[in-house]
Amino acid sequence: MQRGSTGEMTGADAHASLTALYDVAGQIRAAFIELQGQVRAMQTPGTGGTDAQGK
């Protein structure tokens, strides 16, 4: 992101930056949910995974 000669952001710059941050947060949340599902699948007996004690 580039700023003006005074180093300030315009409202449009701030909005674009906030939108990009929101998009990244959504991607992180989606990845986290996917990983939670994988961990649950690995910990569920009968699905080839192990329980929390590694059994």
C-alpha positions in Angstrom: 0.0 0.0 0.0 1.4 3.4 -0.9 0.6 6.5 1.1 0.5 10.1 0.1 3.4 12.5 0.4 2.4 13.3 4.0 2.3 9.6 5.0 -1.5 9.6 5.6 -4.0 7.1 4.2 -7.1 8.3 2.5 -10.5 6.8 3.5 -10.4 4.7 0.3 -7.0 3.4 1.2 -8.2 2.5 4.7 -11.3 0.8 3.3 -9.2 -1.3 0.9 -6.8 -2.2 3.6 -9.5 -3.2 6.0 -11.3 -5.2 3.2 -8.0 -7.1 2.5 -7.5 -7.8 6.2 -11.1 -9.1 6.5 -10.5 -11.4 3.5 -7.3 -12.8 5.0 -9.1 -13.4 8.4 -11.8 -15.3 6.6 -9.2 -17.5 4.9 -7.5 -18.2 8.2 -10.9 -19.1 9.8 -11.7 -21.4 6.9 -8.3 -23.2 7.2 -8.8 -23.5 11.0 -12.2 -25.1 10.6 -10.8 -27.5 8.0 -8.0 -28.5 10.4 -10.4 -28.9 13.3 -12.4 -31.4 11.1 -9.2 -33.3 10.2 -8.2 -33.6 13.9 -11.7 -34.7 14.8 -11.6 -37.4 12.1 -8.2 -38.6 13.3 -9.5 -38.8 16.9 -12.8 -40.6 16.1 -12.5 -44.3 16.9 -13.4 -46.6 13.9 -12.2 -44.2 11.2 -8.6 -45.3 11.3 -7.6 -42.6 13.7 -6.5 -42.7 17.3 -8.0 -41.2 20.4 -6.4 -38.5 22.5 -4.3 -41.1 24.2 -3.0 -42.5 20.9 -4.9 -45.7 21.3 
